[in-house]
Amino acid sequence: MAFANYTRATDTGLSLEISAVVHTLMTRAVDYRAYRKTLAELRALDNRTLADLGLHRSGLRAEAIRAVYGTRG
């Protein structure tokens, strides 16, 4: 009696590359949504509250980027 075995290589180089690209894209999408939400919440604050936090409207984008992505450099 003969047996036929079929094994599929799921961890091939190409599938790992594709998986890494998909993971990177998903991570970027999640980070971007967090950035947009943070920016919207900061923009919803009034000037007095922003001043209490030591922020100015002109620096809200930079603060949202720092909050989500961290400091660069």
C-alpha positions in Angstrom: 0.0 0.0 0.0 1.3 3.4 -0.9 0.8 6.6 1.0 0.8 10.1 -0.4 1.8 12.9 1.8 1.4 16.5 0.9 3.3 19.0 3.0 3.0 22.7 2.3 5.8 25.0 3.3 3.9 27.8 5.0 7.1 29.6 6.1 8.6 30.2 2.8 10.6 33.3 2.1 8.0 34.9 0.0 5.2 34.3 2.5 7.3 35.8 5.3 8.0 38.9 3.2 4.3 39.3 2.4 3.4 38.8 6.0 5.9 41.5 7.1 4.5 44.0 4.6 0.9 43.3 5.7 1.9 43.7 9.3 3.7 47.0 8.6 0.8 48.4 6.7 -1.7 47.4 9.4 0.6 48.9 12.1 0.8 52.2 10.1 -2.9 52.3 9.7 -3.5 51.8 13.4 -1.0 54.5 14.3 -2.5 56.9 11.8 -5.9 56.4 13.3 -4.5 57.0 16.8 -2.8 60.2 15.5 -6.0 61.5 13.9 -8.0 60.8 17.1 -5.4 62.5 19.3 -5.4 65.5 17.0 -9.2 65.7 17.0 -9.3 65.5 20.8 -6.6 68.2 21.2 -8.4 70.5 18.7 -11.7 70.1 20.6 -10.1 71.6 23.7 -10.5 75.3 24.4 -7.6 77.8 24.5 -7.6 78.0 28.2 -7.3 74.3 28.7 -4.6 74.1 26.1 -2.7 76.9 27.9 -3.1 75.0 31.2 -1.4 72.0 29.5 1.3 74.3 28.1 0.2 73.9 24.5 -0.7 76.3 21.8 -2.9 75.6 18.8 0.0 76.0 16.4 1.8 73.1 18.0 -1.1 70.6 18.2 0.0 68.5 15.2 3.5 68.2 16.6 2.2 67.2 20.0 -0.1 64.6 18.4 2.8 63.1 16.4 4.9 63.0 19.5 2.2 61.4 21.5 1.5 58.6 19.0 4.9 58.0 17.3 7.2 59.2 20.1 10.1 61.6 19.7 12.3 61.1 16.6 16.0 61.4 16.6 
